[in-house]
Amino acid sequence: ILKSCGLQKASAAAMNLLIDIGYFPIHVNLDLMKLNIPTEYSEEILLAADEVLSLQPDPDK
């Protein structure tokens, strides 16, 4: 496929092609995808994280 598109047979070329055709977003983190780590969280999880962060003192103050 890469050769027929006039691209080098390299992982970077394959990645750029997948980004160019819209399969991956431009800032995709392949490690997160490979490890199946979620990047979107429920509102409940986000609120709990905000609560934990609000309990910690601000190191800049």
PDB file of N, H, CA, C and O in Angstrom:
ATOM      1  N   ILE A   1       0.836  -1.194   0.000  1.00  0.00           N
ATOM      2  CA  ILE A   1       0.000   0.000   0.000  1.00  0.00           C
ATOM      3  C   ILE A   1       0.876   1.252   0.000  1.00  0.00           C
ATOM      4  O   ILE A   1       0.639   2.185  -0.767  1.00  0.00           O
ATOM      5  N   LEU A   2       1.899   1.263   0.873  1.00  0.00           N
ATOM      6  H   LEU A   2       2.092   0.505   1.496  1.00  0.00           H
ATOM      7  CA  LEU A   2       2.769   2.436   0.933  1.00  0.00           C
ATOM      8  C   LEU A   2       3.456   2.694  -0.404  1.00  0.00           C
ATOM      9  O   LEU A   2       3.519   3.829  -0.875  1.00  0.00           O
ATOM     10  N   LYS A   3       3.967   1.627  -1.004  1.00  0.00           N
ATOM     11  H   LYS A   3       3.915   0.704  -0.622  1.00  0.00           H
ATOM     12  CA  LYS A   3       4.680   1.759  -2.280  1.00  0.00           C
ATOM     13  C   LYS A   3       3.748   2.295  -3.363  1.00  0.00           C
ATOM     14  O   LYS A   3       4.139   3.146  -4.162  1.00  0.00           O
ATOM     15  N   SER A   4       2.520   1.795  -3.385  1.00  0.00           N
ATOM     16  H   SER A   4       2.202   1.104  -2.735  1.00  0.00           H
ATOM     17  CA  SER A   4       1.573   2.250  -4.407  1.00  0.00           C
ATOM     18  C   SER A   4       1.178   3.717  -4.209  1.00  0.00           C
ATOM     19  O   SER A   4       0.726   4.376  -5.145  1.00  0.00           O
ATOM     20  N   CYS A   5       1.351   4.220  -2.985  1.00  0.00           N
ATOM     21  H   CYS A   5       1.718   3.684  -2.224  1.00  0.00           H
ATOM     22  CA  CYS A   5       1.086   5.637  -2.702  1.00  0.00           C
ATOM     23  C   CYS A   5       2.325   6.494  -2.897  1.00  0.00           C
ATOM     24  O   CYS A   5       2.290   7.707  -2.687  1.00  0.00           O
ATOM     25  N   GLY A   6       3.424   5.859  -3.301  1.00  0.00           N
ATOM     26  H   GLY A   6       3.453   4.875  -3.472  1.00  0.00           H
ATOM     27  CA  GLY A   6       4.665   6.593  -3.506  1.00  0.00           C
ATOM     28  C   GLY A   6       5.388   6.921  -2.219  1.00  0.00           C
ATOM     29  O   GLY A   6       6.177   7.864  -2.166  1.00  0.00           O
ATOM     30  N   LEU A   7       5.121   6.140  -1.172  1.00  0.00           N
ATOM     31  H   LEU A   7       4.479   5.374  -1.214  1.00  0.00           H
ATOM     32  CA  LEU A   7       5.742   6.379   0.129  1.00  0.00           C
ATOM     33  C   LEU A   7       6.783   5.311   0.432  1.00  0.00           C
ATOM     34  O   LEU A   7       6.750   4.212  -0.121  1.00  0.00           O
ATOM     35  N   GLN A   8       7.713   5.659   1.325  1.00  0.00           N
ATOM     36  H   GLN A   8       7.741   6.552   1.775  1.00  0.00           H
ATOM     37  CA  GLN A   8       8.721   4.696   1.755  1.00  0.00           C
ATOM     38  C   GLN A   8       8.076   3.606   2.604  1.00  0.00           C
ATOM     39  O   GLN A   8       7.052   3.823   3.251  1.00  0.00           O
ATOM     40  N   LYS A   9       8.696   2.435   2.587  1.00  0.00           N
ATOM     41  H   LYS A   9       9.529   2.259   2.061  1.00  0.00           H
ATOM     42  CA  LYS A   9       8.214   1.328   3.412  1.00  0.00           C
ATOM     43  C   LYS A   9       8.819   1.492   4.809  1.00  0.00           C
ATOM     44  O   LYS A   9       9.799   0.835   5.160  1.00  0.00           O
ATOM     45  N   ALA A  10       8.212   2.380   5.592  1.00  0.00           N
ATOM     46  H   ALA A  10       7.416   2.914   5.307  1.00  0.00           H
ATOM     47  CA  ALA A  10       8.699   2.691   6.934  1.00  0.00           C
ATOM     48  C   ALA A  10       7.506   2.946   7.851  1.00  0.00           C
ATOM     49  O   ALA A  10       6.437   3.357   7.400  1.00  0.00           O
ATOM     50  N   SER A  11       7.705   2.697   9.133  1.00  0.00           N
ATOM     51  H   SER A  11       8.574   2.363   9.499  1.00  0.00           H
ATOM     52  CA  SER A  11       6.607   2.869  10.081  1.00  0.00           C
ATOM     53  C   SER A  11       6.136   4.321  10.149  1.00  0.00           C
ATOM     54  O   SER A  11       4.942   4.575  10.304  1.00  0.00           O
ATOM     55  N   ALA A  12       7.062   5.274  10.033  1.00  0.00           N
ATOM     56  H   ALA A  12       8.032   5.067   9.907  1.00  0.00           H
ATOM     57  CA  ALA A  12       6.668   6.686  10.071  1.00  0.00           C
ATOM     58  C   ALA A  12       5.779   7.031   8.881  1.00  0.00           C
ATOM     59  O   ALA A  12       4.815   7.782   9.025  1.00  0.00           O
ATOM     60  N   ALA A  13       6.095   6.493   7.719  1.00  0.00           N
ATOM     61  H   ALA A  13       6.879   5.883   7.603  1.00  0.00           H
ATOM     62  CA  ALA A  13       5.281   6.742   6.532  1.00  0.00           C
ATOM     63  C   ALA A  13       3.892   6.136   6.705  1.00  0.00           C
ATOM     64  O   ALA A  13       2.892   6.748   6.327  1.00  0.00           O
ATOM     65  N   ALA A  14       3.831   4.949   7.268  1.00  0.00           N
ATOM     66  H   ALA A  14       4.643   4.452   7.575  1.00  0.00           H
ATOM     67  CA  ALA A  14       2.541   4.298   7.507  1.00  0.00           C
ATOM     68  C   ALA A  14       1.708   5.111   8.496  1.00  0.00           C
ATOM     69  O   ALA A  14       0.509   5.306   8.300  1.00  0.00           O
ATOM     70  N   MET A  15       2.350   5.575   9.547  1.00  0.00           N
ATOM     71  H   MET A  15       3.325   5.416   9.706  1.00  0.00           H
ATOM     72  CA  MET A  15       1.655   6.373  10.549  1.00  0.00           C
ATOM     73  C   MET A  15       1.127   7.669   9.936  1.00  0.00           C
ATOM     74  O   MET A  15      -0.026   8.040  10.158  1.00  0.00           O
ATOM     75  N   ASN A  16       1.963   8.349   9.171  1.00  0.00           N
ATOM     76  H   ASN A  16       2.899   8.047   8.991  1.00  0.00           H
ATOM     77  CA  ASN A  16       1.533   9.593   8.530  1.00  0.00           C
ATOM     78  C   ASN A  16       0.380   9.361   7.560  1.00  0.00           C
ATOM     79  O   ASN A  16      -0.526  10.188   7.463  1.00  0.00           O
ATOM     80  N   LEU A  17       0.410   8.246   6.845  1.00  0.00           N
ATOM     81  H   LEU A  17       1.146   7.574   6.923  1.00  0.00           H
ATOM     82  CA  LEU A  17      -0.684   7.926   5.931  1.00  0.00           C
ATOM     83  C   LEU A  17      -1.987   7.729   6.706  1.00  0.00           C
ATOM     84  O   LEU A  17      -3.032   8.238   6.300  1.00  0.00           O
ATOM     85  N   LEU A  18      -1.931   7.002   7.810  1.00  0.00           N
ATOM     86  H   LEU A  18      -1.082   6.589   8.141  1.00  0.00           H
ATOM     87  CA  LEU A  18      -3.130   6.771   8.620  1.00  0.00           C
ATOM     88  C   LEU A  18      -3.670   8.072   9.206  1.00  0.00           C
ATOM     89  O   LEU A  18      -4.882   8.234   9.347  1.00  0.00           O
ATOM     90  N   ILE A  19      -2.786   8.988   9.544  1.00  0.00           N
ATOM     91  H   ILE A  19      -1.801   8.856   9.430  1.00  0.00           H
ATOM     92  CA  ILE A  19      -3.224  10.306  10.022  1.00  0.00           C
ATOM     93  C   ILE A  19      -3.840  11.096   8.869  1.00  0.00           C
ATOM     94  O   ILE A  19      -4.896  11.709   9.023  1.00  0.00           O
ATOM     95  N   ASP A  20      -3.173  11.078   7.718  1.00  0.00           N
ATOM     96  H   ASP A  20      -2.315  10.581   7.594  1.00  0.00           H
ATOM     97  CA  ASP A  20      -3.653  11.839   6.560  1.00  0.00           C
ATOM     98  C   ASP A  20      -5.036  11.396   6.088  1.00  0.00           C
ATOM     99  O   ASP A  20      -5.833  12.226   5.652  1.00  0.00           O
ATOM    100  N   ILE A  21      -5.328  10.101   6.170  1.00  0.00           N
ATOM    101  H   ILE A  21      -4.680   9.426   6.525  1.00  0.00           H
ATOM    102  CA  ILE A  21      -6.644   9.628   5.720  1.00  0.00           C
ATOM    103  C   ILE A  21      -7.701   9.719   6.822  1.00  0.00           C
ATOM    104  O   ILE A  21      -8.861   9.367   6.608  1.00  0.00           O
ATOM    105  N   GLY A  22      -7.287  10.197   8.016  1.00  0.00           N
ATOM    106  H   GLY A  22      -6.345  10.482   8.190  1.00  0.00           H
ATOM    107  CA  GLY A  22      -8.238  10.405   9.096  1.00  0.00           C
ATOM    108  C   GLY A  22      -8.480   9.208   9.984  1.00  0.00           C
ATOM    109  O   GLY A  22      -9.376   9.240  10.827  1.00  0.00           O
ATOM    110  N   TYR A  23      -7.698   8.141   9.815  1.00  0.00           N
ATOM    111  H   TYR A  23      -6.970   8.115   9.130  1.00  0.00           H
ATOM    112  CA  TYR A  23      -7.884   6.962  10.657  1.00  0.00           C
ATOM    113  C   TYR A  23      -7.450   7.245  12.092  1.00  0.00           C
ATOM    114  O   TYR A  23      -8.102   6.811  13.041  1.00  0.00           O
ATOM    115  N   PHE A  24      -6.335   7.982  12.247  1.00  0.00           N
ATOM    116  H   PHE A  24      -5.805   8.335  11.476  1.00  0.00           H
ATOM    117  CA  PHE A  24      -5.846   8.401  13.558  1.00  0.00           C
ATOM    118  C   PHE A  24      -5.898   9.921  13.640  1.00  0.00           C
ATOM    119  O   PHE A  24      -5.710  10.603  12.632  1.00  0.00           O
ATOM    120  N   PRO A  25      -6.157  10.466  14.852  1.00  0.00           N
ATOM    121  CA  PRO A  25      -6.013  11.916  15.016  1.00  0.00           C
ATOM    122  C   PRO A  25      -4.534  12.290  14.953  1.00  0.00           C
ATOM    123  O   PRO A  25      -3.665  11.432  15.111  1.00  0.00           O
ATOM    124  N   ILE A  26      -4.253  13.556  14.725  1.00  0.00           N
ATOM    125  H   ILE A  26      -4.959  14.253  14.597  1.00  0.00           H
ATOM    126  CA  ILE A  26      -2.871  13.984  14.527  1.00  0.00           C
ATOM    127  C   ILE A  26      -2.003  13.757  15.768  1.00  0.00           C
ATOM    128  O   ILE A  26      -0.798  13.543  15.641  1.00  0.00           O
ATOM    129  N   HIS A  27      -2.590  13.800  16.951  1.00  0.00           N
ATOM    130  H   HIS A  27      -3.570  13.974  17.055  1.00  0.00           H
ATOM    131  CA  HIS A  27      -1.820  13.640  18.183  1.00  0.00           C
ATOM    132  C   HIS A  27      -2.112  12.303  18.866  1.00  0.00           C
ATOM    133  O   HIS A  27      -2.266  12.252  20.086  1.00  0.00           O
ATOM    134  N   VAL A  28      -2.189  11.249  18.107  1.00  0.00           N
ATOM    135  H   VAL A  28      -2.064  11.290  17.115  1.00  0.00           H
ATOM    136  CA  VAL A  28      -2.493   9.932  18.659  1.00  0.00           C
ATOM    137  C   VAL A  28      -1.319   9.422  19.502  1.00  0.00           C
ATOM    138  O   VAL A  28      -0.157   9.602  19.138  1.00  0.00           O
ATOM    139  N   ASN A  29      -1.637   8.790  20.620  1.00  0.00           N
ATOM    140  H   ASN A  29      -2.581   8.644  20.916  1.00  0.00           H
ATOM    141  CA  ASN A  29      -0.617   8.180  21.467  1.00  0.00           C
ATOM    142  C   ASN A  29      -0.727   6.667  21.282  1.00  0.00           C
ATOM    143  O   ASN A  29      -1.596   6.024  21.871  1.00  0.00           O
ATOM    144  N   LEU A  30       0.151   6.111  20.470  1.00  0.00           N
ATOM    145  H   LEU A  30       0.857   6.633  19.992  1.00  0.00           H
ATOM    146  CA  LEU A  30       0.071   4.687  20.148  1.00  0.00           C
ATOM    147  C   LEU A  30       0.307   3.798  21.355  1.00  0.00           C
ATOM    148  O   LEU A  30      -0.253   2.705  21.431  1.00  0.00           O
ATOM    149  N   ASP A  31       1.130   4.246  22.307  1.00  0.00           N
ATOM    150  H   ASP A  31       1.585   5.134  22.245  1.00  0.00           H
ATOM    151  CA  ASP A  31       1.362   3.438  23.503  1.00  0.00           C
ATOM    152  C   ASP A  31       0.067   3.245  24.285  1.00  0.00           C
ATOM    153  O   ASP A  31      -0.207   2.145  24.764  1.00  0.00           O
ATOM    154  N   LEU A  32      -0.724   4.294  24.416  1.00  0.00           N
ATOM    155  H   LEU A  32      -0.501   5.187  24.027  1.00  0.00           H
ATOM    156  CA  LEU A  32      -2.006   4.160  25.107  1.00  0.00           C
ATOM    157  C   LEU A  32      -2.924   3.200  24.364  1.00  0.00           C
ATOM    158  O   LEU A  32      -3.630   2.404  24.983  1.00  0.00           O
ATOM    159  N   MET A  33      -2.914   3.274  23.041  1.00  0.00           N
ATOM    160  H   MET A  33      -2.340   3.920  22.538  1.00  0.00           H
ATOM    161  CA  MET A  33      -3.751   2.376  22.246  1.00  0.00           C
ATOM    162  C   MET A  33      -3.287   0.926  22.376  1.00  0.00           C
ATOM    163  O   MET A  33      -4.102   0.020  22.549  1.00  0.00           O
ATOM    164  N   LYS A  34      -1.963   0.711  22.290  1.00  0.00           N
ATOM    165  H   LYS A  34      -1.301   1.447  22.149  1.00  0.00           H
ATOM    166  CA  LYS A  34      -1.430  -0.654  22.376  1.00  0.00           C
ATOM    167  C   LYS A  34      -1.749  -1.290  23.721  1.00  0.00           C
ATOM    168  O   LYS A  34      -2.048  -2.481  23.795  1.00  0.00           O
ATOM    169  N   LEU A  35      -1.683  -0.486  24.792  1.00  0.00           N
ATOM    170  H   LEU A  35      -1.440   0.482  24.732  1.00  0.00           H
ATOM    171  CA  LEU A  35      -1.927  -1.004  26.135  1.00  0.00           C
ATOM    172  C   LEU A  35      -3.401  -0.953  26.523  1.00  0.00           C
ATOM    173  O   LEU A  35      -3.772  -1.334  27.634  1.00  0.00           O
ATOM    174  N   ASN A  36      -4.238  -0.478  25.601  1.00  0.00           N
ATOM    175  H   ASN A  36      -3.937  -0.169  24.699  1.00  0.00           H
ATOM    176  CA  ASN A  36      -5.686  -0.394  25.820  1.00  0.00           C
ATOM    177  C   ASN A  36      -6.033   0.448  27.055  1.00  0.00           C
ATOM    178  O   ASN A  36      -6.921   0.094  27.830  1.00  0.00           O
ATOM    179  N   ILE A  37      -5.315   1.568  27.223  1.00  0.00           N
ATOM    180  H   ILE A  37      -4.593   1.856  26.593  1.00  0.00           H
ATOM    181  CA  ILE A  37      -5.542   2.476  28.345  1.00  0.00           C
ATOM    182  C   ILE A  37      -6.584   3.504  27.914  1.00  0.00           C
ATOM    183  O   ILE A  37      -6.416   4.157  26.883  1.00  0.00           O
ATOM    184  N   PRO A  38      -7.649   3.655  28.683  1.00  0.00           N
ATOM    185  CA  PRO A  38      -8.698   4.597  28.285  1.00  0.00           C
ATOM    186  C   PRO A  38      -8.207   6.041  28.338  1.00  0.00           C
ATOM    187  O   PRO A  38      -7.361   6.392  29.160  1.00  0.00           O
ATOM    188  N   THR A  39      -8.744   6.865  27.456  1.00  0.00           N
ATOM    189  H   THR A  39      -9.431   6.580  26.787  1.00  0.00           H
ATOM    190  CA  THR A  39      -8.400   8.287  27.442  1.00  0.00           C
ATOM    191  C   THR A  39      -9.634   9.160  27.636  1.00  0.00           C
ATOM    192  O   THR A  39      -9.531  10.385  27.704  1.00  0.00           O
ATOM    193  N   GLU A  40     -10.783   8.537  27.723  1.00  0.00           N
ATOM    194  H   GLU A  40     -10.867   7.542  27.668  1.00  0.00           H
ATOM    195  CA  GLU A  40     -12.022   9.252  28.002  1.00  0.00           C
ATOM    196  C   GLU A  40     -12.634   8.646  29.256  1.00  0.00           C
ATOM    197  O   GLU A  40     -12.654   7.428  29.434  1.00  0.00           O
ATOM    198  N   TYR A  41     -13.141   9.537  30.135  1.00  0.00           N
ATOM    199  H   TYR A  41     -13.125  10.526  29.991  1.00  0.00           H
ATOM    200  CA  TYR A  41     -13.636   9.089  31.429  1.00  0.00           C
ATOM    201  C   TYR A  41     -15.045   9.620  31.660  1.00  0.00           C
ATOM    202  O   TYR A  41     -15.449  10.636  31.096  1.00  0.00           O
ATOM    203  N   SER A  42     -15.778   8.903  32.506  1.00  0.00           N
ATOM    204  H   SER A  42     -15.450   8.077  32.964  1.00  0.00           H
ATOM    205  CA  SER A  42     -17.148   9.311  32.814  1.00  0.00           C
ATOM    206  C   SER A  42     -17.125  10.588  33.657  1.00  0.00           C
ATOM    207  O   SER A  42     -16.109  10.932  34.261  1.00  0.00           O
ATOM    208  N   GLU A  43     -18.248  11.270  33.684  1.00  0.00           N
ATOM    209  H   GLU A  43     -19.074  10.990  33.193  1.00  0.00           H
ATOM    210  CA  GLU A  43     -18.379  12.495  34.485  1.00  0.00           C
ATOM    211  C   GLU A  43     -18.122  12.198  35.959  1.00  0.00           C
ATOM    212  O   GLU A  43     -17.540  13.022  36.665  1.00  0.00           O
ATOM    213  N   GLU A  44     -18.550  11.030  36.427  1.00  0.00           N
ATOM    214  H   GLU A  44     -19.023  10.360  35.853  1.00  0.00           H
ATOM    215  CA  GLU A  44     -18.345  10.633  37.823  1.00  0.00           C
ATOM    216  C   GLU A  44     -16.851  10.560  38.156  1.00  0.00           C
ATOM    217  O   GLU A  44     -16.423  11.054  39.199  1.00  0.00           O
ATOM    218  N   ILE A  45     -16.075   9.958  37.290  1.00  0.00           N
ATOM    219  H   ILE A  45     -16.422   9.556  36.442  1.00  0.00           H
ATOM    220  CA  ILE A  45     -14.626   9.843  37.504  1.00  0.00           C
ATOM    221  C   ILE A  45     -13.975  11.223  37.480  1.00  0.00           C
ATOM    222  O   ILE A  45     -13.120  11.517  38.316  1.00  0.00           O
ATOM    223  N   LEU A  46     -14.371  12.069  36.534  1.00  0.00           N
ATOM    224  H   LEU A  46     -15.065  11.830  35.855  1.00  0.00           H
ATOM    225  CA  LEU A  46     -13.792  13.413  36.436  1.00  0.00           C
ATOM    226  C   LEU A  46     -14.110  14.254  37.668  1.00  0.00           C
ATOM    227  O   LEU A  46     -13.254  14.998  38.147  1.00  0.00           O
ATOM    228  N   LEU A  47     -15.325  14.142  38.181  1.00  0.00           N
ATOM    229  H   LEU A  47     -16.020  13.538  37.792  1.00  0.00           H
ATOM    230  CA  LEU A  47     -15.693  14.874  39.394  1.00  0.00           C
ATOM    231  C   LEU A  47     -14.902  14.378  40.597  1.00  0.00           C
ATOM    232  O   LEU A  47     -14.470  15.180  41.426  1.00  0.00           O
ATOM    233  N   ALA A  48     -14.708  13.063  40.702  1.00  0.00           N
ATOM    234  H   ALA A  48     -15.059  12.412  40.029  1.00  0.00           H
ATOM    235  CA  ALA A  48     -13.920  12.504  41.802  1.00  0.00           C
ATOM    236  C   ALA A  48     -12.471  12.984  41.728  1.00  0.00           C
ATOM    237  O   ALA A  48     -11.867  13.293  42.755  1.00  0.00           O
ATOM    238  N   ALA A  49     -11.920  13.047  40.538  1.00  0.00           N
ATOM    239  H   ALA A  49     -12.411  12.797  39.703  1.00  0.00           H
ATOM    240  CA  ALA A  49     -10.545  13.536  40.369  1.00  0.00           C
ATOM    241  C   ALA A  49     -10.449  15.007  40.758  1.00  0.00           C
ATOM    242  O   ALA A  49      -9.487  15.411  41.413  1.00  0.00           O
ATOM    243  N   ASP A  50     -11.427  15.808  40.365  1.00  0.00           N
ATOM    244  H   ASP A  50     -12.208  15.481  39.833  1.00  0.00           H
ATOM    245  CA  ASP A  50     -11.439  17.225  40.749  1.00  0.00           C
ATOM    246  C   ASP A  50     -11.502  17.384  42.262  1.00  0.00           C
ATOM    247  O   ASP A  50     -10.850  18.259  42.832  1.00  0.00           O
ATOM    248  N   GLU A  51     -12.291  16.531  42.905  1.00  0.00           N
ATOM    249  H   GLU A  51     -12.821  15.820  42.442  1.00  0.00           H
ATOM    250  CA  GLU A  51     -12.414  16.597  44.363  1.00  0.00           C
ATOM    251  C   GLU A  51     -11.076  16.280  45.035  1.00  0.00           C
ATOM    252  O   GLU A  51     -10.669  16.975  45.965  1.00  0.00           O
ATOM    253  N   VAL A  52     -10.407  15.253  44.575  1.00  0.00           N
ATOM    254  H   VAL A  52     -10.737  14.689  43.819  1.00  0.00           H
ATOM    255  CA  VAL A  52      -9.101  14.891  45.141  1.00  0.00           C
ATOM    256  C   VAL A  52      -8.102  16.027  44.933  1.00  0.00           C
ATOM    257  O   VAL A  52      -7.347  16.369  45.843  1.00  0.00           O
ATOM    258  N   LEU A  53      -8.101  16.606  43.746  1.00  0.00           N
ATOM    259  H   LEU A  53      -8.714  16.328  43.007  1.00  0.00           H
ATOM    260  CA  LEU A  53      -7.173  17.701  43.465  1.00  0.00           C
ATOM    261  C   LEU A  53      -7.466  18.930  44.310  1.00  0.00           C
ATOM    262  O   LEU A  53      -6.544  19.646  44.699  1.00  0.00           O
ATOM    263  N   SER A  54      -8.729  19.182  44.598  1.00  0.00           N
ATOM    264  H   SER A  54      -9.479  18.599  44.283  1.00  0.00           H
ATOM    265  CA  SER A  54      -9.083  20.362  45.393  1.00  0.00           C
ATOM    266  C   SER A  54      -8.669  20.202  46.851  1.00  0.00           C
ATOM    267  O   SER A  54      -8.525  21.202  47.553  1.00  0.00           O
ATOM    268  N   LEU A  55      -8.477  18.984  47.321  1.00  0.00           N
ATOM    269  H   LEU A  55      -8.594  18.171  46.750  1.00  0.00           H
ATOM    270  CA  LEU A  55      -8.069  18.737  48.702  1.00  0.00           C
ATOM    271  C   LEU A  55      -6.574  18.928  48.909  1.00  0.00           C
ATOM    272  O   LEU A  55      -6.125  19.091  50.043  1.00  0.00           O
ATOM    273  N   GLN A  56      -5.803  18.910  47.842  1.00  0.00           N
ATOM    274  H   GLN A  56      -6.168  18.777  46.920  1.00  0.00           H
ATOM    275  CA  GLN A  56      -4.352  19.040  47.949  1.00  0.00           C
ATOM    276  C   GLN A  56      -3.966  20.514  47.986  1.00  0.00           C
ATOM    277  O   GLN A  56      -4.523  21.321  47.241  1.00  0.00           O
ATOM    278  N   PRO A  57      -3.006  20.873  48.855  1.00  0.00           N
ATOM    279  CA  PRO A  57      -2.571  22.276  48.894  1.00  0.00           C
ATOM    280  C   PRO A  57      -1.846  22.665  47.605  1.00  0.00           C
ATOM    281  O   PRO A  57      -1.177  21.841  46.982  1.00  0.00           O
ATOM    282  N   ASP A  58      -1.988  23.918  47.222  1.00  0.00           N
ATOM    283  H   ASP A  58      -2.532  24.588  47.728  1.00  0.00           H
ATOM    284  CA  ASP A  58      -1.324  24.430  46.024  1.00  0.00           C
ATOM    285  C   ASP A  58       0.148  24.685  46.350  1.00  0.00           C
ATOM    286  O   ASP A  58       0.437  25.515  47.212  1.00  0.00           O
ATOM    287  N   PRO A  59       1.083  24.005  45.695  1.00  0.00           N
ATOM    288  CA  PRO A  59       2.505  24.173  46.020  1.00  0.00           C
ATOM    289  C   PRO A  59       3.045  25.556  45.649  1.00  0.00           C
ATOM    290  O   PRO A  59       4.133  25.930  46.088  1.00  0.00           O
ATOM    291  N   ASP A  60       2.303  26.310  44.852  1.00  0.00           N
ATOM    292  H   ASP A  60       1.420  26.006  44.496  1.00  0.00           H
ATOM    293  CA  ASP A  60       2.754  27.645  44.455  1.00  0.00           C
ATOM    294  C   ASP A  60       2.331  28.731  45.437  1.00  0.00           C
ATOM    295  O   ASP A  60       2.698  29.894  45.266  1.00  0.00           O
ATOM    296  N   LYS A  61       1.581  28.377  46.440  1.00  0.00           N
ATOM    297  H   LYS A  61       1.282  27.433  46.579  1.00  0.00           H
ATOM    298  CA  LYS A  61       1.112  29.393  47.411  1.00  0.00           C
ATOM    299  C   LYS A  61       1.899  29.315  48.687  1.00  0.00           C
ATOM    300  O   LYS A  61       1.650  30.085  49.614  1.00  0.00           O
TER     301      LYS A  61
END
